[in-house]
Amino acid sequence: MNIATYARRNMFRRKGRTILTIIAVAVAVLIFCLIRTAVGAWSIAADEAARDRLATRHKVSIVMQLPKRYIEDVRAIKGVQSATWATWFGAKDPKERTPFFAGFAADHETWFTVLDEMKVDPAQLAEWKATPNGAILGDVLARTLQVKVGDRIVINSDIYPGDWEFKVVGIYMPLRRTADRNSFVFRWDFLNNDPRVGPSKDQIGWVLSRISDPDRSADISRLIDKTFDEKDDQTLTQSERAFNLSFLGAFSAVLGAFDIISLAILLIMTLILANTIAMSVRERTHEYGVLRAIGFSPGYIFGFIVGEAMLVALVGGIVGALITFLLINNGIGPAMEENMAGLFPYFRTPGATLGLAMVVATILGALSAVIPAILASRRRVVDALRRLD
């Protein structure tokens, strides 16, 4: 009789307890995967940012604006292939069909050239360039706002007062999974020429630059910032990844709390497994004494106990991973991407996370059984045979 055979045959001797333990492990794996998926979804846009793009903003804060004339200075820097700009609009839907979406005024000549992961039909792009109040929406946002090409739509702003009417001239499709499908893009000159813009006239929010050599991004960033060192408005240029991560700064404490919670879930799972194994070992003390008496070594007793714990944890991990895949990747994930694309453009549990959860569950199952296994393997044969409870 080997360890694997013993673990398999004894796994369901207490069916109710084993099934409940497997369910507990599966729930722990599900919660762990959900938390890791949420954390990963927050940072995926930064993790998969383009290496050949730089973002330039005001050195003091992202909320402070830059003179629009800076764009020509950026384009003149060696290593910059093209550059575009945008201004945050603070858009909101007056009909409250969506709680949040990204709305910004952008350069209609170069925006979709630099951000080429947003695919726009050439005819729609040409109409955008010819329509002062034209707007291009992500496909998910268009469905949420119930508009199509040619429709008129009114948007409000948290920054600029009043109603803003736009004509939907295009709908873009994402070419990569992290591209935001919930953005509302309109012409910067339309915003700039409106008297409601006030002191923000001829100001831009940030500049995006495509560079020729990603390996020189740090050098080109320094060149851009050095150009404006003596100006009234100094700049901070970052890789697109660093720029995206700066938006997550306010949520860093929340993400840190999620990490702690995920560790706590694993600890709880370990304690549940340890309790189950301890009860099982107590019930089988006489049996282990018999095994020792007929020639099984203490190492085998240790292996029997740890092997059974690992098997229970592995089965629970597999069940939890399967539930996670069905619930998140085929249920919650698509719903989040459809209804909360501005916050979670991609919400799926990666296979690596599922595999990690199963491996961690198995390892913790082994660790939870170490102490009971050591105590059982070290018990004297006579003491073990004497104990019948």
C-alpha positions in Angstrom: 0.0 0.0 0.0 1.5 3.4 -1.0 0.7 6.9 0.3 -1.4 7.9 -2.7 -3.6 4.8 -2.4 -4.1 5.2 1.3 -5.0 8.9 0.9 -7.5 8.2 -1.8 -9.2 5.3 0.0 -9.4 7.2 3.3 -10.5 10.5 1.9 -14.2 9.9 2.2 -14.4 7.8 5.3 -16.1 10.8 6.9 -18.0 11.9 3.9 -19.9 14.8 5.4 -16.8 16.3 7.0 -14.7 15.8 3.9 -17.3 17.4 1.6 -17.7 20.4 3.9 -14.0 20.8 4.0 -13.8 20.6 0.2 -16.5 23.2 0.0 -14.7 25.5 2.4 -11.5 25.2 0.4 -13.4 25.9 -2.8 -15.0 29.0 -1.4 -11.6 30.2 -0.2 -10.1 29.7 -3.6 -13.0 31.5 -5.2 -12.7 34.5 -2.9 -8.9 34.5 -3.4 -9.2 34.4 -7.2 -11.9 37.1 -7.2 -9.7 39.5 -5.1 -6.6 38.8 -7.3 -8.8 39.3 -10.4 -10.0 42.7 -9.1 -6.5 43.8 -8.2 -5.2 42.7 -11.6 -8.1 44.4 -13.5 -7.2 47.7 -11.8 -3.6 47.5 -13.0 -3.9 45.7 -16.3 -4.0 48.9 -18.3 -0.6 49.9 -16.7 0.9 46.4 -17.1 0.0 46.3 -20.8 0.8 49.9 -21.7 2.5 50.7 -24.9 6.3 50.8 -24.5 6.7 53.4 -27.3 4.5 56.1 -25.8 5.3 58.8 -23.3 2.9 61.0 -21.3 3.7 64.5 -20.4 1.7 66.4 -17.7 2.2 69.4 -15.4 5.0 68.8 -12.9 2.9 69.7 -9.9 -0.3 67.8 -10.6 -2.3 66.1 -13.3 -5.2 68.4 -12.6 -3.1 71.5 -13.6 -3.0 72.3 -17.3 -0.2 73.2 -19.8 -0.1 75.8 -22.5 -1.2 74.4 -25.8 1.9 75.8 -27.5 4.0 73.1 -25.7 2.8 70.5 -28.2 5.0 72.0 -30.9 8.0 71.9 -28.7 7.4 68.3 -27.9 7.1 67.4 -31.5 10.4 69.1 -32.3 12.4 66.9 -29.8 14.6 64.3 -31.4 13.2 60.8 -31.0 9.5 61.9 -30.9 7.7 60.6 -34.0 4.3 62.1 -33.3 2.5 63.7 -30.4 -1.1 64.5 -29.5 -2.9 66.1 -26.6 -6.2 66.0 -24.7 -8.1 67.8 -21.9 -10.2 66.1 -19.3 -13.9 67.1 -19.6 -15.4 65.5 -16.5 -18.3 64.1 -18.6 -21.5 62.7 -17.1 -24.7 61.5 -18.5 -27.7 63.7 -17.5 -30.0 60.7 -17.8 -27.7 58.7 -15.4 -27.6 55.6 -17.6 -24.0 55.0 -16.5 -22.3 56.0 -13.2 -19.0 56.9 -14.9 -17.3 57.2 -18.3 -14.2 58.9 -19.5 -14.9 62.1 -21.5 -12.1 64.3 -22.9 -11.4 66.8 -25.7 -8.6 65.7 -28.0 -6.7 66.8 -31.0 -8.9 65.6 -33.9 -5.9 65.4 -36.3 -3.6 63.1 -34.4 -5.4 61.5 -31.5 -6.4 58.2 -33.2 -3.1 58.1 -34.9 -1.0 58.1 -31.7 -3.6 55.9 -29.9 -3.9 53.3 -32.7 -5.4 50.7 -30.4 -8.7 52.5 -30.9 -9.9 51.5 -34.4 -12.1 54.0 -36.2 -13.6 53.6 -39.6 -11.7 56.0 -42.0 -15.0 57.5 -43.2 -16.1 58.2 -39.6 -12.7 59.7 -38.8 -13.0 62.0 -41.8 -16.4 63.2 -40.7 -15.0 63.8 -37.2 -12.4 66.1 -38.7 -15.1 68.0 -40.6 -17.7 68.2 -37.8 -16.8 70.8 -35.0 -19.1 69.2 -32.4 -18.5 65.6 -33.6 -17.8 62.9 -31.0 -16.5 59.4 -31.2 -17.6 56.8 -28.6 -16.4 53.4 -27.5 -18.7 50.6 -28.6 -19.7 49.7 -25.0 -20.5 53.4 -24.1 -22.5 53.7 -27.3 -24.7 50.8 -26.3 -25.0 52.2 -22.7 -26.1 55.6 -23.9 -28.3 54.0 -26.6 -26.8 56.1 -29.5 -25.6 55.3 -33.0 -23.7 57.1 -35.7 -25.7 60.2 -36.7 -27.5 60.7 -33.4 -27.4 63.8 -31.3 -26.5 63.5 -27.6 -26.3 66.0 -24.7 -23.6 65.6 -22.1 -23.0 67.5 -18.9 -19.7 68.2 -17.2 -18.4 68.5 -13.7 -15.9 71.1 -14.9 -17.6 73.1 -17.6 -21.2 74.3 -16.9 -24.3 73.8 -18.9 -25.4 71.2 -21.5 -23.1 70.3 -24.3 -24.6 68.9 -27.5 -22.7 66.6 -29.7 -23.2 64.7 -32.9 -22.1 61.0 -32.8 -19.9 60.7 -35.9 -18.1 57.5 -35.1 -17.8 54.5 -32.8 -14.4 53.0 -32.2 -13.5 49.4 -31.5 -10.6 48.2 -29.3 -7.7 46.4 -30.9 -6.3 45.2 -27.5 -8.1 43.9 -24.5 -7.0 46.8 -22.2 -8.3 49.5 -24.5 -11.1 51.5 -22.8 -14.4 50.8 -24.6 -16.2 53.4 -22.5 -14.7 56.7 -23.6 -16.3 59.8 -25.1 -13.8 61.7 -27.4 -14.7 65.0 -29.0 -12.7 67.8 -30.6 -10.5 70.0 -28.4 -11.1 73.1 -30.6 -14.8 72.8 -30.0 -14.2 73.0 -26.3 -11.5 75.7 -26.6 -13.7 78.0 -28.7 -16.6 77.9 -26.3 -16.8 80.9 -23.9 -17.6 78.6 -21.0 -14.0 77.3 -21.1 -13.0 80.5 -19.3 -9.4 80.7 -18.1 -8.7 77.2 -19.5 -8.7 78.6 -23.0 -5.6 77.5 -25.0 -4.7 75.1 -22.2 -4.3 71.3 -22.5 -4.4 68.6 -19.9 -1.6 66.2 -21.1 0.5 65.3 -24.1 1.0 61.7 -25.5 4.1 61.1 -27.6 5.0 58.2 -29.7 8.8 57.7 -29.7 11.0 55.9 -32.3 13.0 53.9 -29.8 11.4 52.5 -26.6 14.8 51.7 -25.2 15.5 55.4 -25.1 12.3 56.4 -23.3 14.1 57.6 -20.2 16.4 59.8 -22.2 13.6 61.2 -24.3 11.6 61.9 -21.2 14.5 63.9 -19.7 14.8 65.9 -23.0 11.1 66.8 -23.0 11.2 67.9 -19.4 14.5 69.8 -19.9 12.9 71.8 -22.7 10.4 73.3 -20.2 12.7 73.7 -17.1 12.9 77.4 -17.5 9.2 77.9 -18.3 6.5 79.0 -15.9 4.8 75.6 -16.3 7.3 72.8 -15.9 6.5 69.2 -17.0 6.8 65.7 -15.8 7.2 63.1 -18.6 6.6 59.4 -17.8 6.2 56.1 -19.6 2.6 55.3 -20.4 2.7 52.6 -17.7 3.9 55.0 -15.0 1.3 57.6 -16.2 -1.5 55.0 -15.9 -0.3 53.9 -12.5 -0.5 57.5 -11.3 -4.2 57.3 -11.7 -4.2 54.3 -9.3 -2.4 56.3 -6.6 -5.6 57.1 -4.8 -6.6 53.5 -4.7 -3.2 52.2 -3.5 -4.5 51.8 0.1 -7.6 49.9 -1.2 -5.4 47.6 -3.3 -3.1 47.0 -0.3 -6.1 46.1 1.8 -7.2 43.6 -0.8 -3.8 42.0 -0.7 -4.1 41.6 3.1 -7.6 40.2 2.7 -6.4 37.6 0.2 -3.7 36.5 2.7 -6.3 36.3 5.5 -8.5 34.1 3.3 -5.6 31.7 2.8 -4.9 31.6 6.5 -8.6 30.8 7.3 -8.4 28.0 4.7 -5.3 26.6 6.4 -6.9 26.6 9.8 -10.0 24.8 8.5 -7.8 22.1 6.9 -5.7 21.8 10.1 -8.9 21.3 12.2 -10.1 18.7 9.8 -6.8 16.8 9.8 -6.5 17.0 13.5 -9.9 15.4 14.1 -9.1 12.7 11.5 -5.7 11.9 13.2 -7.4 11.7 16.6 -10.0 9.2 15.3 -7.3 7.0 13.6 -4.7 6.9 16.4 -5.4 3.2 17.0 -5.2 2.5 13.3 -1.8 4.2 13.0 -0.6 2.1 15.9 -1.6 -1.0 14.0 0.2 0.2 10.9 3.3 0.8 13.0 3.0 -2.6 14.6 2.9 -4.5 11.3 6.0 -2.7 10.0 5.2 0.7 8.6 7.8 3.3 9.6 7.0 6.7 11.2 7.8 8.3 7.8 5.0 6.4 6.2 2.5 7.5 8.9 3.6 11.1 8.3 3.2 10.6 4.6 -0.3 9.1 4.9 -1.6 12.1 6.9 0.1 14.8 4.8 -0.9 13.0 1.6 -4.6 12.9 2.6 -4.6 16.5 3.5 -3.0 17.5 0.2 -5.5 15.4 -1.7 -8.5 17.1 0.1 -6.9 20.5 -0.5 -6.2 19.8 -4.2 -9.8 18.6 -4.8 -11.1 21.7 -3.1 -8.7 23.8 -5.2 -9.9 22.2 -8.4 -13.5 22.7 -7.5 -12.8 26.3 -6.5 -10.9 27.0 -9.8 -13.7 25.5 -11.8 -16.4 27.6 -10.0 -14.2 30.7 -10.5 -13.8 30.1 -14.2 -17.6 29.6 -14.7 -18.7 32.4 -12.4 -16.1 35.1 -13.2 -14.9 34.4 -16.8 -18.3 33.5 -18.1 -20.5 35.6 -15.8 -19.3 38.4 -13.7 -16.4 39.3 -16.0 -18.4 39.9 -19.2 -21.0 41.8 -17.2 -18.3 44.1 -15.7 -16.7 44.7 -19.0 -20.1 45.6 -20.5 -21.4 47.8 -17.7 -18.3 49.2 -16.0 -15.8 49.3 -18.9 -14.5 52.7 -17.7 -13.2 51.1 -14.6 -12.7 47.5 -15.7 -12.1 47.3 -19.5 -10.9 43.7 -18.9 -12.2 41.6 -16.0 -11.2 37.9 -16.3 -9.3 35.5 -14.1 -6.1 34.5 -15.8 -5.2 30.8 -16.1 -2.0 31.6 -14.1 -4.1 32.8 -11.2 -6.3 29.7 -11.3 -3.2 27.5 -11.4 -1.6 29.4 -8.6 -4.7 29.1 -6.4 -4.7 25.3 -6.8 -1.0 25.0 -6.1 -1.2 27.3 -3.0 -4.2 25.3 -1.7 -2.3 22.0 -2.1 0.8 23.4 -0.4 -1.3 24.9 2.5 -3.0 21.6 2.8 0.3 19.9 3.3 1.4 22.6 5.8 -1.8 22.3 7.8 -1.1 18.6 8.3 2.5 18.8 9.4 2.0 19.2 13.1 -0.7 16.4 13.4 1.4 14.2 11.2 4.5 14.7 13.3 2.7 14.0 16.6 1.0 10.9 15.1 4.3 9.5 13.7 6.2 10.0 16.9 3.6 8.4 19.1 4.8 5.1 20.6 3.1 2.0 19.2 1.9 0.9 22.6 0.3 4.3 23.4 -1.3 4.3 20.0 -2.8 0.8 20.3 -4.0 1.6 23.8 -6.0 4.6 22.6 -9.4 3.5 21.2 -11.3 6.9 21.1 
